Amino acid sequence: MHDAAEATLAPKSEEELKELVSLARLVAYARENARDLNAEFSAYCLDLALGALLQDLDRRGVSFSQENGQDGYLLGTRH
């Protein structure tokens, strides 16, 4: 039964994976804006949502390590 649940999590296409990464970027950007506005509860909820998205990406084999700097780009770090 667990395998069936995992199978439904697998991306159907490369496009679906790109959409998931885009969604994570959007949530990360919203989280940073909420922090800037001192909307602490909203930032907390967005942080939880981002964590869930990153777990989904990790389960699909996409990882973001701090060594190569990809997480800053994904997480919507503003300069």
N, C-alpha and C positions, 0 to 999 in steps of 0.2 A: 504494500500500500504506500509506503514511504517513497518508493521509486516512481510511482505514478504521480505523486505530488511534485517531486523533483523534475519530472519530465515536463510538467506544465510550466515550470519556471524557466526552462531553457528558451533562449531567444529563437524566434521563428526565422529571423533574418538578421543580416548585418544592420539593416535599417532600424529594426526594433532596438538593437543594442545602442545605436546612436541616439535614438529617442530617449532611452533611459538615462544616458549620460547627459543629454541636454536637460532633462528634468532635474537631475541632481545639480547641475549648474544653476538652474533657475531657483531652486530651493535655497542653495547656498547664497546666492545674491540677495534673495529676500531676507534670509537670516541676518546677513550683514547690515542691510538697511534697517531691520528691526532693532538691531543692537545700536546703530547710530541714533535711532529715534528714542532710545531708552525704553522700548517696548519689551520689557524683560520676559513676560510670559509668552508673547508671540515668538520671540527669539528662541526661547526654550522649546516650544512646540516645533518650530522649524528645524531646530537642531535634532530633535528626535526623528523627524521626517527624513532629514538628510542621512542620519545614521542608518535608517531602514533602507534607503536607496543604495547607500554604499555597501550594505550587506547583500542586497540583491545583485549588485554588480560583482561583488566578490564571488558569490555563488555561481555566477556566469563566467568566471575566470578572468575578470577585469580587475586588476589591482593597481593601486596608486601608492607608490612608495615616496617617502620624503626625500630620498637620495636623488631621484631624477627630476624632482620639482614638478611632477605632473599634478600632484594633489592641489597645489596652489592654484593652478589653472582651473582644475575641476571645481574647486571649492569657491570659485568666484572671488578670489582675493583681489581687492581693489588697490590700485597704486596711486 
